[in-house]
Amino acid sequence: MTRLPDRFIEDRQLRDSARAVLTEDIDRLRDSLAEQGIASRVSTGVTSTISGHIRSGARDVLAEARVQAGARKGLIAGIIAAIVLFLARGPILEWIEELLESDFEDDDELTTPEAPNTPAGPSEGDPA
């Protein structure tokens, strides 16, 4: 049998060690996939990426809003008041309606004259 060149032997040893590392990686991947499937990994990755982008965008918007709000405090207060009034419009309208009804009832009691106790229709002895 012929003797193999040293270079060939070194290459074979390198190949075998690379195969052992690859086999270990594949076994680790299989164990990892058994714990959490590919779909959930993708979902988690996408969710974390999107939430990261949203967080960074929200930080930028908040920083810009702080800068703008410092110069326009009156406008911000007006907008907040308008939003609160809009959200509370139902109870406010009911309260106004109750006030108007009670005022209307008070006015009716003051302006309606007392009616006499005589019947309003023709009596039996009246010729009609």
C-alpha angles and dihedrals in degrees: 000000000000122000115248118235116258092241091058091051092050091049091051092051090048090049092050093050091048089050091052091051091048091049091051091049092050091049091049090049092050091051091047093049090050088059097044124013127230094253093054090046091053091045092050092047094049092045093050092047093049094044089049091053091046092050093050091046091048090051090052093048092047092050091050091046090053091052093048094043092056090064097039108042094143093052092048091050090050093050092048091049090050091050092049092049091048092051092046095043094111097058091038092053091047090051092050091047091052090050092050093047092050091048090048092050091049091050092049092053092051099045104039112092120224110261118229117249093245119115114257097216128076115283124234096254097047116100107230 
